Amino acid sequence: MALKYVKDSLPWLVPSAAIAFAAFVFMDGDIRPGGNATAADTTAPAVAPEIVPQPDEIVARQATADTDLSSVAPTTALAQPVAAPLPTPVPEPKPEPVRQAALATAPTTTPVFDNSGFKAGANAQCIEDLKSMASEARVYFPSGGLTADAAGIEQGKLLGLIAANCPNVQIRVDGHSDPSGDPTANLLLSERRAQEVIKRIGASGLDTSMFFARGVGDRQPSGIVGPQSSAYYDRRVEFSIVEETTRVAVRTTVSPSPWADASCVTDLERAVESTVLFYSPRSVSLRPDDLDAAMRLAQMAVECPHARLRVIGQHAGGVQTGEDVSTGRLRAKALMAMLVGRGIASEQIIIAAPSRPMGVADQAGLPGSRVDFDVILEEG
C-alpha cells in the first residue's frame, strides 16, 4: 500500500524536492562563480555586516585588478588634496620666579628725565658769557654831549640780545664823565648818558626792560691809556651784569613823604590826567623833559599809600605808520626801565599795551604814538 502511495506520488514529489534543495543552497550558501558553497561557508552568520572599503583599499584593489585604470573615473575622496598636518603648538616657557618678582616690583609709571641741572648749568654759562662781554663793552661821548658813538651802541644791543635768553639777569648801565666842570653837573650828565644809551638800544626794537641806568659822575676814571686823551676815555658808559637776586642792593630807596595822606590819590589822578608823552613815529625814546615828567608821576605814586602807576604804551593806527601793539608794549617797557634806573621799584610800575589804537573822547586829534598813565589803587 505504501509502495503504491510512493509510486503514485513520485511524479510531483521529485520536482518538489529539487526546488527545496535549490532554495536551501541559495539562502544558506555562498554561490561563487565555478563552484558551490563550501563547508566553511555553511558556518557563516545568516546576515553579514556591510563593510565600506576605505579610499586606500580602493586604490589597492584597483592597482591589482586587470581593469584599465585610465577608464575608471576618480572617486570624490581621491580628488580632494590631502592637507598637511598642523604643527603641534609649543607652549611658551613660564617665567622664572626671580623674573616674576622683578616684574611685580617694577614701577608702573615712566620715569621723567630731570633736566633742572642742565638748565642751571646753561644759565650759569649764559651769565658768564654776558659778564665777559660786558667787561669789554664801552660807549664813548664827546665833551659835554649826549651823542653816543655807534660802535658802543652796537655792543649794547648785542648784550641785550644775549640777556633775553638769560633769566633773572639785569644789565646796569653806568654813565661817567671826565673831571672837568662842576661835580654835581657831571653826575647829572653821566646819568643822562646812561639813559641815552638805553634809549638808543630800545630804538632798535630790543626789549630794554632788563636795562637800568646809574650815574657815577667823575668819581671813577677809566685808567685807559690809548691814542686819545684820558678825558676821552673818562666820558663813557660801561655795562655790568647784575643777577636779579642782588639787584635790590643797587636800587635807590625812595623815602616816604609827609605828602602821603588821603588826598594823595586825588592829586595823583589829576597829575596823571594832564600828562601825556608823545613819541616820534616808530620810536620808543623820550626827550629828557618827558622822562622827568614821568619820574614825577612815579614818585607821587610811591609816596601815596596803596597806589601804583600804570604806564600804557599806545600805538598809531594804519599800515602806513609801521606801528602795532608791539610798538606800544615796547614803549611801556622802555619807560619802565628808565624809571627803575632812577630808583623806582619795579613793583611800583604796571605796564600795559592795548591791542588796537585807543583815542581820547575829548581829544579826537590826539596822536596815537604816545604813552598814557593811569592810577591803580590796591586795598590794604
Backbone torsions as a table, in degrees:
resi	resn	phi	psi	omega
1	MET	NA	-44.9	179.6
2	ALA	-67.5	-41.4	179.5
3	LEU	-62.3	-36.0	178.7
4	LYS	-66.7	-34.3	-179.0
5	TYR	-68.5	-43.0	177.8
6	VAL	-63.7	-40.9	-179.0
7	LYS	-65.1	-39.1	-179.3
8	ASP	-71.9	-28.8	-175.7
9	SER	-91.1	-10.5	-175.0
10	LEU	-57.6	-34.3	-178.1
11	PRO	-62.3	-32.5	179.3
12	TRP	-102.5	-15.6	-178.4
13	LEU	-74.9	-40.3	-177.7
14	VAL	-64.9	-45.2	177.2
15	PRO	-62.5	-35.1	179.5
16	SER	-66.3	-40.7	179.6
17	ALA	-65.2	-38.6	179.3
18	ALA	-64.8	-40.4	179.1
19	ILE	-66.1	-39.9	179.5
20	ALA	-64.6	-43.7	-179.6
21	PHE	-63.6	-39.7	178.8
22	ALA	-65.6	-38.0	178.4
23	ALA	-66.9	-38.0	179.1
24	PHE	-63.5	-43.4	-179.7
25	VAL	-65.1	-39.1	-177.2
26	PHE	-70.7	-37.9	-176.8
27	MET	-81.4	-34.7	-170.7
28	ASP	-110.6	-4.5	-176.1
29	GLY	-115.8	175.5	-179.9
30	ASP	-113.2	107.4	-177.0
31	ILE	-83.7	117.0	-178.9
32	ARG	-113.8	151.9	177.9
33	PRO	-63.8	127.4	176.5
34	GLY	80.8	8.4	-178.6
35	GLY	-158.0	166.8	178.5
36	ASN	-102.7	174.9	178.0
37	ALA	-67.1	137.8	179.2
38	THR	-88.7	175.6	178.8
39	ALA	-67.7	-34.9	-180.0
40	ALA	-66.0	-30.3	-178.6
41	ASP	-68.7	-26.1	-178.2
42	THR	-71.3	-15.9	179.9
43	THR	-92.0	-3.5	-179.0
44	ALA	-71.0	153.3	178.8
45	PRO	-64.1	158.6	-175.8
46	ALA	-63.3	-40.5	-179.1
47	VAL	-123.3	114.6	-179.7
48	ALA	-82.7	138.9	178.1
49	PRO	-66.1	143.4	-179.7
50	GLU	-76.5	124.6	-178.0
51	ILE	-110.6	120.5	179.6
52	VAL	-92.9	117.4	-178.9
53	PRO	-65.1	141.7	177.8
54	GLN	-81.3	162.7	-179.0
55	PRO	-55.4	-37.9	-179.9
56	ASP	-65.4	-36.8	179.9
57	GLU	-68.5	-37.8	178.7
58	ILE	-61.7	-43.2	179.3
59	VAL	-62.7	-41.7	-178.8
60	ALA	-65.2	-41.8	-179.6
61	ARG	-67.1	-39.6	179.1
62	GLN	-66.2	-34.4	-179.9
63	ALA	-67.4	-33.2	-177.6
64	THR	-90.6	-10.0	-178.5
65	ALA	-80.1	159.5	177.4
66	ASP	-83.9	0.3	-177.2
67	THR	-73.2	145.8	177.2
68	ASP	-72.9	112.4	-176.2
69	LEU	-66.6	-24.7	-179.3
70	SER	-66.9	-21.4	-179.4
71	SER	-92.3	-3.0	-178.5
72	VAL	-96.4	126.2	178.7
73	ALA	-70.3	137.7	179.9
74	PRO	-66.8	145.7	177.4
75	THR	-76.9	165.3	-179.8
76	THR	-64.1	-37.4	-178.5
77	ALA	-64.4	-36.1	-179.6
78	LEU	-75.6	-25.5	-177.9
79	ALA	-72.6	-23.6	-178.1
80	GLN	-80.5	135.5	178.1
81	PRO	-69.9	147.5	179.2
82	VAL	-84.9	117.7	-177.7
83	ALA	-71.6	143.7	178.3
84	ALA	-71.1	145.3	179.7
85	PRO	-65.0	139.3	179.0
86	LEU	-70.1	142.2	178.9
87	PRO	-67.8	143.0	179.0
88	THR	-72.3	122.1	-178.8
89	PRO	-63.6	137.2	179.4
90	VAL	-94.9	120.4	-179.5
91	PRO	-65.3	140.2	178.5
92	GLU	-68.6	142.3	179.2
93	PRO	-69.9	137.3	178.0
94	LYS	-71.0	141.3	179.2
95	PRO	-63.1	149.4	179.3
96	GLU	-68.2	156.7	-179.6
97	PRO	-58.3	-36.2	-179.1
98	VAL	-66.3	-41.5	179.6
99	ARG	-63.3	-40.8	178.9
100	GLN	-62.3	-39.7	179.1
101	ALA	-65.2	-37.7	179.4
102	ALA	-66.1	-40.2	179.2
103	LEU	-67.7	-34.7	-177.9
104	ALA	-67.3	-31.0	-178.0
105	THR	-97.6	2.1	-178.7
106	ALA	-69.6	147.6	178.8
107	PRO	-66.6	145.0	-179.4
108	THR	-87.9	-12.2	-179.7
109	THR	-113.5	150.3	179.1
110	THR	-76.6	125.6	-179.8
111	PRO	-63.9	141.7	-179.4
112	VAL	-96.1	132.6	179.3
113	PHE	-70.3	125.9	-179.6
114	ASP	-90.5	109.2	-178.9
115	ASN	-106.3	19.4	-179.4
116	SER	-64.8	-36.2	178.5
117	GLY	-65.7	-36.8	178.6
118	PHE	-65.4	-43.6	179.9
119	LYS	-62.6	-41.3	179.6
120	ALA	-63.0	-41.3	178.9
121	GLY	-66.1	-39.6	178.3
122	ALA	-65.4	-39.7	179.3
123	ASN	-65.9	-41.0	178.7
124	ALA	-62.7	-40.4	179.0
125	GLN	-66.0	-39.1	178.6
126	CYS	-61.3	-42.4	-180.0
127	ILE	-65.9	-40.5	178.6
128	GLU	-62.9	-40.4	177.6
129	ASP	-63.9	-41.5	178.6
130	LEU	-62.4	-44.5	-179.5
131	LYS	-62.9	-40.6	-179.9
132	SER	-64.5	-43.3	-179.8
133	MET	-71.7	-37.6	-179.8
134	ALA	-65.1	-30.9	-179.1
135	SER	-68.5	-19.9	-179.3
136	GLU	-102.5	-10.1	-175.4
137	ALA	-87.4	131.0	177.8
138	ARG	-146.1	146.4	176.9
139	VAL	-121.1	125.3	-175.9
140	TYR	-105.6	152.9	-176.4
141	PHE	-130.5	154.7	173.6
142	PRO	-74.3	165.9	-178.5
143	SER	-60.9	124.0	178.4
144	GLY	68.4	8.7	-174.1
145	GLY	-111.9	171.2	179.7
146	LEU	-118.8	9.4	-178.8
147	THR	-84.6	109.2	-177.6
148	ALA	-82.7	146.0	178.4
149	ASP	-72.7	145.1	-173.2
150	ALA	-64.4	-35.4	-177.7
151	ALA	-63.7	-41.0	178.8
152	GLY	-67.2	-36.2	178.0
153	ILE	-63.9	-38.8	178.1
154	GLU	-63.0	-36.5	176.4
155	GLN	-64.9	-40.0	177.1
156	GLY	-64.5	-38.6	177.3
157	LYS	-62.1	-41.5	179.5
158	LEU	-62.5	-39.6	176.5
159	LEU	-62.7	-39.4	178.7
160	GLY	-64.5	-38.5	178.6
161	LEU	-64.8	-42.6	-179.2
162	ILE	-70.7	-40.7	-177.9
163	ALA	-64.5	-23.6	178.7
164	ALA	-63.4	-22.6	179.3
165	ASN	-99.8	3.3	179.3
166	CYS	-112.6	106.3	-179.5
167	PRO	-70.4	153.5	175.6
168	ASN	60.2	40.4	179.1
169	VAL	-129.5	138.3	174.8
170	GLN	-123.2	155.8	178.8
171	ILE	-117.4	115.1	177.7
172	ARG	-88.1	130.0	-179.8
173	VAL	-107.7	109.6	-177.8
174	ASP	-99.4	120.2	176.3
175	GLY	-93.7	140.7	-179.2
176	HIS	-129.3	165.0	176.3
177	SER	-140.2	164.2	175.2
178	ASP	-79.5	168.0	-173.9
179	PRO	-76.3	-3.6	-179.1
180	SER	-76.5	146.6	178.2
181	GLY	91.9	-175.6	-177.3
182	ASP	-75.2	133.5	-178.8
183	PRO	-60.4	-36.8	179.0
184	THR	-66.1	-43.4	177.3
185	ALA	-65.8	-36.3	178.2
186	ASN	-64.9	-36.2	179.1
187	LEU	-65.1	-43.8	178.5
188	LEU	-65.9	-41.2	179.6
189	LEU	-63.6	-39.4	-178.9
190	SER	-66.2	-37.1	178.0
191	GLU	-67.5	-39.6	179.1
192	ARG	-66.7	-32.6	175.5
193	ARG	-64.8	-41.6	177.9
194	ALA	-63.1	-41.5	178.7
195	GLN	-66.1	-36.2	179.5
196	GLU	-64.4	-37.9	178.0
197	VAL	-63.2	-42.5	179.1
198	ILE	-63.8	-38.9	178.0
199	LYS	-62.6	-45.3	-178.3
200	ARG	-63.4	-38.3	177.9
201	ILE	-66.8	-42.5	179.1
202	GLY	-67.4	-29.3	179.7
203	ALA	-64.5	-19.9	179.3
204	SER	-83.7	-1.5	179.5
205	GLY	99.7	-0.8	179.7
206	LEU	-79.1	151.5	175.4
207	ASP	-76.7	117.7	-177.7
208	THR	-102.5	16.0	-178.6
209	SER	-66.3	-18.8	179.1
210	MET	-89.2	-3.5	177.6
211	PHE	-94.2	143.6	169.4
212	PHE	-146.0	144.8	-170.8
213	ALA	-97.4	153.3	174.9
214	ARG	-149.8	133.9	177.1
215	GLY	-95.1	131.6	-179.4
216	VAL	-109.7	-24.9	-177.7
217	GLY	78.1	-142.2	-178.2
218	ASP	-105.5	19.8	-174.2
219	ARG	-79.7	-16.3	-177.0
220	GLN	-128.2	85.7	176.8
221	PRO	-59.8	151.2	-176.3
222	SER	-71.4	-35.0	-176.4
223	GLY	72.8	10.4	-180.0
224	ILE	-82.4	136.5	176.3
225	VAL	-113.3	123.4	-178.0
226	GLY	-157.3	-167.3	-178.3
227	PRO	-67.9	-21.5	178.3
228	GLN	-89.4	168.5	177.5
229	SER	-70.3	160.7	-179.9
230	SER	-63.0	-33.8	179.1
231	ALA	-62.2	-33.6	179.5
232	TYR	-62.3	-44.9	-178.7
233	TYR	-73.5	-20.2	176.8
234	ASP	-76.1	-28.9	-179.3
235	ARG	-84.2	83.8	-168.6
236	ARG	-146.3	169.2	168.9
237	VAL	-127.4	131.4	179.2
238	GLU	-118.6	159.6	-177.3
239	PHE	-116.8	141.7	175.4
240	SER	-134.6	142.3	179.8
241	ILE	-94.5	123.7	-178.8
242	VAL	-121.9	121.7	177.1
243	GLU	-72.3	148.5	-172.1
244	GLU	-57.4	-33.6	-176.9
245	THR	-69.1	-19.9	-178.3
246	THR	-109.7	3.3	-174.7
247	ARG	-70.3	-27.8	-178.2
248	VAL	-57.6	-30.3	-176.8
249	ALA	-67.1	-22.3	-177.0
250	VAL	-101.0	-1.8	177.9
251	ARG	-76.5	148.6	175.8
252	THR	-87.6	123.1	-179.1
253	THR	-78.2	128.3	178.8
254	VAL	-92.1	120.3	-177.2
255	SER	-74.3	144.2	176.3
256	PRO	-61.3	150.8	-178.1
257	SER	-116.6	145.3	175.9
258	PRO	-61.7	-15.6	-179.5
259	TRP	-66.5	-19.0	-175.7
260	ALA	-74.2	96.5	175.6
261	ASP	-142.2	-166.5	-175.3
262	ALA	-63.5	-27.0	-177.8
263	SER	-82.5	-5.3	-176.0
264	CYS	-67.1	-32.0	-179.3
265	VAL	-65.1	-43.1	179.4
266	THR	-63.2	-44.3	179.7
267	ASP	-65.5	-38.8	179.6
268	LEU	-66.5	-41.5	179.5
269	GLU	-64.7	-38.0	177.2
270	ARG	-64.7	-42.8	-179.9
271	ALA	-65.6	-37.3	179.7
272	VAL	-66.9	-41.5	-178.5
273	GLU	-64.1	-28.3	-176.7
274	SER	-97.3	6.7	-176.6
275	THR	-117.3	118.3	174.2
276	VAL	-136.1	132.0	-180.0
277	LEU	-107.4	129.3	-176.7
278	PHE	-106.0	149.5	-177.5
279	TYR	-124.3	156.0	169.3
280	SER	-71.2	155.0	180.0
281	PRO	-54.0	130.2	178.1
282	ARG	64.9	14.0	-179.9
283	SER	-101.2	153.1	176.4
284	VAL	-123.2	7.1	-178.6
285	SER	-98.4	150.7	-178.4
286	LEU	-115.6	157.1	171.3
287	ARG	-74.7	155.5	179.9
288	PRO	-56.2	-38.7	179.8
289	ASP	-64.1	-39.1	178.6
290	ASP	-66.6	-37.8	178.0
291	LEU	-65.7	-37.2	177.4
292	ASP	-64.0	-38.3	178.2
293	ALA	-64.4	-42.1	177.5
294	ALA	-65.8	-35.0	178.8
295	MET	-65.7	-37.4	178.2
296	ARG	-63.6	-41.1	177.7
297	LEU	-63.7	-42.8	179.6
298	ALA	-63.4	-39.2	178.5
299	GLN	-64.2	-41.1	178.0
300	MET	-63.7	-39.5	179.5
301	ALA	-67.1	-36.4	178.4
302	VAL	-64.4	-39.2	-175.7
303	GLU	-84.9	-2.7	179.9
304	CYS	-104.2	117.8	-177.0
305	PRO	-59.9	138.0	174.9
306	HIS	63.1	21.9	178.5
307	ALA	-118.1	139.5	176.4
308	ARG	-132.1	147.7	-177.8
309	LEU	-94.1	129.1	176.3
310	ARG	-105.9	127.5	178.9
311	VAL	-101.2	120.4	-174.6
312	ILE	-111.1	107.4	178.9
313	GLY	-81.8	116.9	-179.3
314	GLN	-100.6	162.8	176.4
315	HIS	-139.7	152.3	-179.7
316	ALA	-78.5	149.3	179.1
317	GLY	-89.1	165.3	178.8
318	GLY	98.3	139.9	-179.6
319	VAL	-66.7	-32.3	-176.2
320	GLN	-68.1	-19.7	179.9
321	THR	-75.4	-25.1	-178.4
322	GLY	73.6	17.0	-179.3
323	GLU	-114.8	151.8	174.7
324	ASP	-148.9	-167.5	-176.0
325	VAL	-61.6	-31.7	178.7
326	SER	-65.6	-30.2	177.2
327	THR	-65.4	-46.2	178.0
328	GLY	-64.2	-39.1	179.4
329	ARG	-64.4	-40.1	180.0
330	LEU	-66.9	-36.8	176.7
331	ARG	-61.9	-43.2	179.5
332	ALA	-65.4	-42.1	-179.9
333	LYS	-66.4	-41.2	-179.3
334	ALA	-64.3	-42.0	179.3
335	LEU	-66.1	-39.9	177.4
336	MET	-61.0	-42.4	179.2
337	ALA	-62.4	-37.7	179.4
338	MET	-68.1	-38.7	178.6
339	LEU	-68.4	-38.9	177.2
340	VAL	-64.8	-37.8	177.4
341	GLY	-63.0	-23.7	177.6
342	ARG	-91.1	5.0	174.5
343	GLY	110.1	0.6	178.7
344	ILE	-82.3	131.6	179.3
345	ALA	-65.5	138.2	-178.0
346	SER	-63.5	-27.5	178.1
347	GLU	-67.5	-16.4	-178.6
348	GLN	-82.1	-14.8	-174.8
349	ILE	-111.6	135.7	173.2
350	ILE	-118.1	133.7	-179.2
351	ILE	-113.0	151.2	179.4
352	ALA	-151.3	159.7	178.3
353	ALA	-152.5	111.0	178.6
354	PRO	-63.2	149.5	-179.7
355	SER	-77.1	-14.1	178.7
356	ARG	-135.8	158.4	179.4
357	PRO	-60.0	134.5	-178.2
358	MET	-116.7	127.7	175.2
359	GLY	-98.5	-179.4	177.9
360	VAL	-117.3	136.4	-172.1
361	ALA	-57.2	-46.3	-175.9
362	ASP	-93.6	5.3	179.0
363	GLN	-137.1	76.6	-175.3
364	ALA	-64.5	-30.9	-177.6
365	GLY	-91.4	15.7	-178.2
366	LEU	-68.2	128.5	-179.4
367	PRO	-60.5	146.5	179.5
368	GLY	-79.7	-20.7	-179.8
369	SER	-82.1	86.7	-173.4
370	ARG	-158.6	177.0	172.0
371	VAL	-129.5	127.1	174.9
372	ASP	-103.9	167.9	-179.8
373	PHE	-130.0	156.0	178.0
374	ASP	-148.0	163.4	-180.0
375	VAL	-113.4	128.9	176.4
376	ILE	-110.2	122.1	-179.0
377	LEU	-101.7	137.2	179.0
378	GLU	-119.4	139.6	176.7
379	GLU	-77.1	138.5	-179.3
380	GLY	-150.3	NA	NA
